[in-house]
Amino acid sequence: MTKKKKILLVSNGFYPEISPRSYRVTELAKEYCRQGHEVTVITKYRNHNYSKFLNQHPIRLKMWGKSLKPVPSFSNRLGALFSSILTRLLLMFFEYPAIGDMFSVKKMLKYEEGYDLLISFAVPHPVHWGVAWSRSSTHPIAPTWVADCGDPYMGDVLDTYRKLFYFGYFEKWFGRKVDYIAIPIASAINAYYPEFKNKIRIISQGFQFDLKRNNNKCPNNPMPTFAYAGGFIAGVRDPQPLLQFLSTLDKPFKFLVYTNSHDMLNGYKEKLKGKLVVSGYIPRDELMEILPGMDFLVNFDNNTQLNSPSKLIDYAIVNRPVLNIGRDFKQQSILNFIKGDYTDAMPLPNPEEFHISHVSKQFIDLLKD
């Protein structure tokens, strides 16, 4: 049994938000509490009643004030265009509104001290910058600081533009001060500055789950039924080629999509009628009750080795075949899956490496003696 530790988690994302970073922080906080550690979470304000959650998980929860407001949206076409352009410019040149997290974190950490382990989480990366700004030799907060990066920053290739050069100073600044940088996949190491590679540790996303619960389930659907849960990115995770092909098939099937990126599905609900069922994001617990009942699951590939969607962990846990859709997907593979032939199923990692008990230990093991 690990000796009781004081652990501080600093993150923009947290329960009940539906996002990979929220799950990352929430699962770690719950597991460390279960292990008997003293856990404090610092996160942004949410208008949510945490009474039930905190009764179940005795976390010390502290929240900074409301984040900077995004650019207002307008209903008319000209106003919407102006809002879109201004939003993009503020993001490109100032990392707005996420830059506000740097100042909020700095303020929240001013009087925090006496912890054994400090873990900060990105995205957004200004959370790390706020910790770097606050932490010093006279105010270390904790002897060990781990910056957990779900995705690269300067080395990101999924966005439609590259980060402007001066943001590299921020990344190098916090990189010099941090003790360790945690990333989820080894193939992403090259997205970080070479001088910090000795600080990088591979620590996967972690969840609490029981593999036996899903291994014995057998879908019994009246027609081929499959699902996708997650966002879309134009030109990268793009659903339109798949949907266009599906709209030409004269076969019964049902495709369930759980996403908040509804714009990229425009027109296809009409084309596919009841074959395409679109919903917004739902809590992960609910989703994990639905996915085991699918004949197969769909993944839209990032087409890069630098990012891996965390949904593949959930797909591995529920033990269903996965149809991977990349830029060069084969239509025959789609037909095979609909017929029940999963020969081309995407290989998935062993889900046991994502169990929260294993992942939480990897962070604890970084503690300085």
N, C-alpha and C positions, 0 to 999 in steps of 0.2 A: 504493500500500500504506500503510495507516494505521500510524503509529508505534506500537511496542509499548507497551501500557498495563497498569497494575495495576488489576484489576477485582475488586470484592467484591460478592458476591450473598448476601443474607440472606433466608431463607425457611423457613417451616415445612414446605412441600411440596418434595420432591425425589425423584429416582430411588431405588428402583423404584416409588414410590407411583403409583397410577393416579388422577390428578386433573388438572384444567386448570392449576392453579398448579404442580404438579410438572413437567408438560410444559413450561410456560413457562420455569422456571428451568433445567431440565435441557438443553433445546435451546439456550438462550443460553450456558450454560456450555460445552457441547460446541463450539459455533460459535466462541466467543471463543478457546478453546484451539486450534482448527483454524487460526485467523487468526494465532496466535503470541502472543497476549496472555497475561499471567500472571493466572490466575483462582483466586480463593479462594471457596469456598462454605461458608457457615455455616448449619446446619440442625439440626433436632431429631434425637435419637438414633434409629437404626433397627437392629434386630438383623439386619443384612444384611452379607454378605461383599462388600465393594466392590473386592476385588483385581483382578478382571478388568476392571471398569468403569474403574478408575483407571489401569490399564496402557494402556487404549485412549485415555483422555482424561486428560492429566496435570493434574488439578485438585487444589488443596490443599483437602482436605475436613476441616472442623471441625464437631463436633456438640455441642449442649448436652444435658444430662441428660434423662432421661425426663420427659415432660410430666405435668402434673397429671392424676390419675386421674379418669375420669368417675364419676358416681354408680353404685354397684353395681346390677345388674339382678336381679330375683327371678322365680322360675318361677310362683309362685302369683299369682292375679289381684289381690289386695289389695296385695301387695308390688310388683307391676309398676305398679299405679296410683300408689302412693307414689313409686316411683322416677321415673316419668314426670313427675309434678308437681314434685318436687324438682329434677330436671334442668332443667325449663323455668324455674323460679324463679331458680335459680342463674345460668342463662344471661341471663335478662332483667335481673336486678339487678346482677350482677357480671361478666358476660361470661365466666363460668366454664364450662369449664376453659381456654379460649383465653387468658384474661388472664395465665396463667402464662408465655406466650411473651414478654410485655413484660419481665418480670424476667430471663428467660433470655437474651434478646437484649442487654439492658443489661449483663449480666455478661460475655457473650462478646465484646462490643465494647470492653471496658475498655482493652485493650492493643493494639487494632488501629489502625494508622495508616499513612500513606504511600501510600494508594491514589489513583488518578486518578479513579475512578468508583465510587460506591456505589449499588447498586440494592436496595431492599427490596421484598418482594412480599406482597400480601394477596389472598385471605383466608388466615388470620385477620388482621384489622387491628391487633391488639396488637403484631404484628411491627413495624409502622411506629412505634407508640408507644415501643417499646423503643429504636429508633434515635434518635428525637427526644430521649429521656431521656439517651442516651449522648453524643450529638453536641453540641458547644459550640464557641465561638470558640477555646478553648485545646485542644480535642480534636475537630477537624473530621472526622477519619477520612479524608475525601476532599473536595476542593474542590467536587465536584458530587454531590448526592444526589437520586436519582429514586425516588419512591414509586410503585410499579406497583400499580394497583388493578384487579383483574379484575372486581369488582362494587362498587357504591357501598356505603357504610356507613350513615350517618344517612339518606341518601336512598333506601335499599333499599325496594322495594315487593313483593318476592317472599315475604318471610317473613310469618307469620301475625300478627305484631305489629310495631309500630314501635319503634325503639331509644328507650330512656328519655332524657329531655332532657339529663341530666348527661354522657352519653357524647359529646354535641356538643362539650363542652370539650376532650375528648381529640382529636377530629378537628380542631378549630381550632388546638389546640396544635401538633400535628405539621404542620398545613397552613402555619402561620407559619414553621416552621423549614426545611421542605423546599424544595429549589430547583425541582423539577418534579414534577408528578403525571401519570403515564401512565395512560390509560384506553383500552380497545380500540375503542370506538365513539363517534362524535361525538354521537349522540343521547342519550348518558348525561351530557353536561356539566351539564344542569340538576339532576342529582342531587347536585351538590357545591355548597358554599357560594360565593356570588357573589364574595366577596373573594379567592378563590383561582383564579378562572377564567383569569387571565393566566398561571398556572403550568401549566395543563393542556395536555398534548400527546397526540395520538391515535397510539397505537402498537399495532398489531394483534398477536394471537397469532402465533407463528412456528414453522415446522417445516422440516425438511430433507426434500425430496421431488423426484421426477422425474415431471413431468406426462406425458411420453411413455409412461411405463410403464403408465398406466391408460387413455389415450385410445384404444388399439386393442383393448381387451378388449370382448367381446360375450357377455353372459350366455346360457347355454344350459340353462335349468332346465326340468324336466318339468312344472312348474306355476308360476303366479305366486309368486315368492319375494321377500320384502321384509324389512327389518330396521330396528331402532331400537337405538341404544346410548346409554345415559345414565340419569340419575335421573328421578324423578317428584316432583311437588309437588302435594299435594291442592288442588284448586280452581284450579290454574294449569297445570302440566304434568300433566294428569290423563288416564291412558290408558283409563279405564273407559268413557266414551261410545263411543270407537272399538271397543273390544273387545266391547261390548254389541251394536253393529251388526254386527260381523264374525260374532258367534255366531248371527246370524239368516240368514246367507248359506248357501245350498246350492251352494257352488262350491268347487272344489279350490284351495287356496293354502297357503303356509307363511309364518308370521310369526316371525322370529327376534328375540328381545329380550335384550340384554345389559345387565343392571342389577343393582344391589344393593338396589333398592327393591321387594322381592318382595311386600310386604304389599298393595300396591294391585292386584296381579294375582290375589289369592285368589279362587278359584272359577272363573276363566276358563280355566285349564288343563284343568279337568274338562269345561267346556262345549265348548271348542274341540278337545279331545283332542290329536291329533298336529299340528293346524294351528298351534298356539302352542308354540314351543320357547323356554324361558326358561333363560338362563345368567347367572352372575355376571359381573362385569367381567373382561375379559381384557386383557393388555398391548396397547398401541396398535399395535405392529408386527404382532401377530397379527390384530387387528381390521382393519387396512388391507389385509390379504391377503384377507379375507372380503368386505368391502363392495363391491369392484368386481364381484363375482359376483352381486350382487343385481339384480333387475329394477328395483326402485326402493327408496328409503329413506324413512323416516318421521321427521318432526320434530314434537314437541309444543311449540307456541308458548308463549313466556313471556307473551304478551298485554300487553307493555309495550315501550316504546322504550328503556328504561333498562338492559336486560340482553339480551345476545345469546348463545345457547349456542355454546360453542367447537366443538361437534360439527359445526356448519355448515361450518367450515373443512375438516374431513375429508371431509364430503359433497361439497364443491366440488372437492377434490383428486381424489377417485375418479371424478368426472364421471358420477354417476348421477342420474336425475330424483328430486326430493324432493316427497313429499306432506306438506304442512304442515297440522297439525291444531290449529286454534284453537277458541275457545269456540263459534264459529258455523260450524263446518265443515259442508260439504255432503256428504250421503251419496252423491249422484250422482258427485262427484269421486272418492270411494273406489272406486265401481264402475268408473269409467272407468280408473283406474290398474290395477285388477285385470285389466281387459280389454286393457291395453297402450296406452291413450290417455293421454298425459301432457301434454295441452294446459294443464291447470291447475298444472303443476309450479311449485314455488316458485323465483323468481329468486334466483340466488346470485352473490356477488361473484367477480371475477377471482381465481383462487387464487394467481396470481403475487405479489400484494401480501402474501401470508402466508409467502413463502419466508424462511427464517431469515437468509439473507445480507442481505436488505433490512431486516428487522426489527432485526437486531443493529446495523446502521449507524445507524438512527434513534436508538438510545440513545447511541452513540458521538458522534453529531453534537451532543449536548447538553453535551458536555464544555466547561468554561470554558477559554479560551485562557490 
